[in-house]
């Protein structure tokens, strides 16, 4: 029997969501400051409206939803999934007010794309947007990459036991430190340190490539945020093609590869455990699939015969392949080029790498290297078991910070998530084909949205059907939160509608 | 009669002179006039050909030695950007990187951005589907960049209606804050 949520449950979820929205309002102060310094007064007003709306919502939840109870797993799941949706709605306010969106739905699309570090966008006339709005777009991906919940945990939650429950509900299962609040802060420390160092390097390269110092400074921070978070946003519509620079491409590639690694791996390396880089299953899995993808790319480019030198292979092929593999979405070619200049084999290599994606507990999306490693080892153990005498005991393990033995529950859990990803890829592709798009383009963009990559073969745009926009928002959201929280939110909605009242049950 | 004949001669001479002028500056006038979208949609057809595009210079002028990169957009927003009150056209920006000698870029004064409408230029040059000189970039190597129209500062009139919304929301937030403080004090007193 499904139990209808009690008043206390709703209050708890409302209270947690209010904290998350307050976090969104606090993040908006950075674009507000940027707009003020740039004397963009209408943009200042846009962000003031956004901040005040977030503050009003938070205060309402503080007044009407305050409770002494602590969060359970269920509440954590609902706060994480519902919090992302609410964060999308509130975050879309300043974006929509900028006037660069055809509808509020389009603004919501870009917000979800930013939070989930996808990088697809429906914003129109990007080359004329304000510094404030550009800061907001990139900050979204940077904040979303660490996890909105991580932000809320860092600043707005005290050390409750329930804090871990909403932390884990955001698709992150690993605690770097015994206390989850300390873990969230450690994630921020890692990211902020890289932000300073990475932006500085990009700024130096931009100056060398002829950009003015002030604009170069802003571009360097935005490019870093887009790459590190594996979001793939860039301040100009030509994305990385705008800079015509091998050095900028090299710098962003290094940043998005590092950004796509697991936070637990970062922490292990930071605390002196350097061997972890070579032993970790996710690094090995990433290396193996990247090599496979590069091989396919070479075959594809060889057949097309367009990109003839090693430099061209690296800058146009390998860069976009790894950008897809890390689910970043920074591109050095036009969208249409994936279909026309890459050819079917190289395009398929990019799709495959996007579908596999990056590391678990990172800023990336897709199946994740950890799951690919588990599935590969499981298949290997099954083959070994079949080839061994009946009495033989065959066991496999994967190394991810520590050794983990592969057993049936682990494989089942892994397969469940992977199948969920396949389903959202297939549904998105089918929808695209039904709307009359080229099947390969429909597949490319559906995988890109579901795996939170952001590369596009030309389907995603302001004129795409509204239903596809809604589906892509769902795919980005579900893909980022890895389904479990979404299922919990849907069951919560179902319980409100169909569940038996708790009082009636007691009777 | 004589006047008619004279004007006929002048017309014939003018036509010949114009033809000679067009032929002598063949690199400029023999180029096919295209849009960037047409180039992107059919790169194979235009690869290696002389083309002419007209659009707004946006972003930055990046100097590299004696040459420089600019980006030219020829989408609907290059005519009237959203910041100038242009309507949504349902498309993103469409532009292309132009590689040109700095001497050709000297006349460019204003680059398109939030605050500025960029110079409108006519660019003639060779379109490269995969530029072997620039690591495979899709670009145009310009032989001529002509400023057709000077850019200007975009005016952003202060949005007083939005200011009213801000003030109303601020009032709501202050009220809610006071209610919250009162409730917290009441709870503390009870405890």
Interface residues (C-beta under 8 A of the other chain):
Chain A: X40 X41 X42 X45 X46 X48 X49 X52 X53 X55 X56 X59 X60 X62 X63 X66 X97 X99 X100 X101 X102 X121 X123 X124 X125 X126 X127 X128 X129 X130 X131 X209 X210 X211 X212 X215 X236 X237 X238 X241 X242 X243 X244 X246 X306 X307 X308 X309 X311 X312 X314 X315 X316 X332 X333 X334 X336 X337 X340 X341 X461 X462 X463
Chain B: X40 X41 X43 X44 X58 X59 X60 X61 X62 X63 X64 X68 X69 X71 X73 X77 X81 X82 X83 X86 X88 X89 X90 X91 X92 X93 X94 X95 X97 X99 X112 X113 X114 X115 X129 X130 X132 X134 X135 X136 X137 X138 X139 X156 X158 X159 X162 X163 X165 X166 X169 X170 X172 X173 X176 X177 X179 X180 X183
